[in-house]
Amino acid sequence: MVKRIAVVDVDLCVGCQSCMFACNRRFGEAGLARTAIFVQSTGGFEHGFAVKVCRACREPPCVKVCPTGALTKREGGGVRLDHRKCISCGNCVSGCTIGAIFWDEVLDKPTVCTYCGYCVSYCPYGVIKLEEVEGA
Amino acid sequence: MTEASSLSRVLYVDLSNKRYWIKERGDLFKERLGGAGVAIRLLKEECKEGTDPLAPESPIILCVGYFNGVFPLASKTVAMFKSPLTKNLGESHAGGRCGVAMRMAGLGGIVIKGKSEIPVYLVVNDEGVRFKDASALWGMNSSSTVGRIIREREAGAGIRAIMRIGRAGENLVSYAGVITETFRHFGRLGLGAVFGSKKLKAIVIHGRASLTLRDARGYREVYDELFRNFTKTSLMKKYHELGTPMNVLPLNAANSLPSRNLQRATFEGANALSGEAMSERYLGRRAACGHCPVSCIHIAALRVPYETESHFYKTKMISYDYEPIYALGSMLDIRSPEGFLQLMDRVEELGLDAMSTGVALAWATECMEKGIVGPEDTGGIVLSWGDYKTYIKAVERIAGVKGEFYEALGKGVEYASSIYGGEEFALAFGGNEMPGYHCGLATHLGFLVGARHSHLDNAGYAIDQKLSVEGRRAEPPELAKMIFEEECWRQVLSSLVVCFFARGVYTPEVVSKCLTAMGINLTPEDLKKVGEDILREKYEFKFREGFSFDGLRVPKRVTEIPTPRGFVTEKDLREGIKSFEELLKKRMSARAQ
């Protein structure tokens, strides 16, 4: 079963950052240096928020711009990242159309969603959910 | 990577010479947890006795603590400074994103001194500090425009704080605040004027640290327990659903909601401005501070037609809370939610403290009613209860320091009444304007003895409410003891720095457990001692700067209007003050031995 994080209704988002901190806690660490999901306002709190996380594209542009094959397509959509092959060029960060690849400040490598769903259980408003990719 | 328990870096900024440096102050954080505990130490180090609050050498201190960026609801930053309003200890706490942003930028504290020759804003991140020209932002009509421009120019979307002042701060109004993330504030005691005196328009701060925990599994366990308490139990219901305006109806029903400058303790507009009505008719969006799932920030969507153009509307997003509803609604007898929201909006744009502004306008209105002040003083403006359009004109003049009367009003009611009279109904405690509670003796005793004369120092009103429920009377010495203990414990919370709304969850035992996961061993008893020591240090600063308990003025008005617990008498208040002073002095002499 191939899964991905889906944004159910972004208007429910209050910008509490709980998902962002949860993502970093996967490593048993507090903070934001390694998080692969980001929330930001769309021009101030009064205009609401945008959730940036890998949507598990079928034809991911980030894979196309990775020069070393560190990013590969996951079956059914999305990507896998092999840190050993990554040269930290950052092409994937600029290559992602929706800006959903971030920088791991600890490893100095990109960080991208692994579709584990840990963040989902910390979203108090049901903004995001872990769903099965259709047709995968 | 840093250990979460190794908070140590303090950033020093010299605005006169555009220099900055970092000092390692790990021992100080170990001793005092961060926040208020570290800030009062830094204030004592950096602020010489008798410093003019608006002089270049007067410091701005911002501090976070061990829990920021680590545990939920640790979303506050503590600011300490010398208050231009009270000329004594200035302390205010803001939410928004600044607490998390500072910690993520690798900082425990920031000390800003000096004065820039041109307006500047600072960009602070883990690479250092940049001094940016803010000349074009100075004098701007709205603080939210300033926020928008900086948002577009600077990096860090989603994880940054943008603290800025409005025109009131530029013009050194004594109760100008600092606004962060458009809707949260270092509201009280005039930090905005201290920014203004340094030509400091804004601070942008962001970073993305990762902090390791001594016991990673224990950390996740205690985190999950906290998170469950904050999101799945009824503990935060009040803040979560209606937000703080949930207080409007119960306080009004209990004859505890001051109106018309406390000529009354009930407000005829309470239904219209209640949390329930505001939510039903105006609530347009909710938002949260950094790392807080509660989302107590309630933002009204107000559709306003243009008077000059037909079929033209603007929709303003205006945040509302209990205290502004009290100060700018109830105190001024503004019964129209639209009127209140428009006044609130202007106060935000100008960067004034909503509470002091409302109380100042209420005092001025009563002065006009009584003929103490006339239109010749107010530049032809006739203030009258409920007339929000005129109040909007008056706040423009306060923020613009237009004329002698508004200049005096901008220094607070204690000062203004010393010039014009009307002291008996000038509602300030220790120089700080009154919060929205008239619940009984503990309420007013709490305002008087609180280190910053704020309702949040010790929540005396909650003691009155609790005693009312229990149907019990307590003598002044007992109340003083309860207030003292509460204020001591709150020093621990404001050092970590967790939001006071989370106080029901962060008990001494829970705080101790959280610290253990970080590798810091402090028992609940140890923590209580730290709290007492911090309060003692705050009072040492206050005494040094001329504070005395005997010098506290009791506004006669609070003794004239009955509370749900009967009339408050000056005699009882003085007795309570004496008891509080004894408790504090005992602590001080124990320390000296």
Interface residues (C-beta under 8 A of the other chain):
Chain A: V14 G15 C16 Q17 S18 F21 N24 R25 F27 G28 E29 A30 G31 L32 A33 R34 F38 V39 Q40 S41 G43 G44 F45 E46 H47 G48 E105 V106 Y122 P124 Y125
Chain B: M1 A4 G69 V70 P72 V100 M104 S144 G147 R148 R151 A157 G158 I159 E181 T182 F183 R208 A209 S210 L211 T212 L213 A216 R217 Y219 R220 Y223 F227 T231 G284 R285 R286 A287 A288 C289 G290 H291 C292 P293 V294 S295 I297 I299 M317
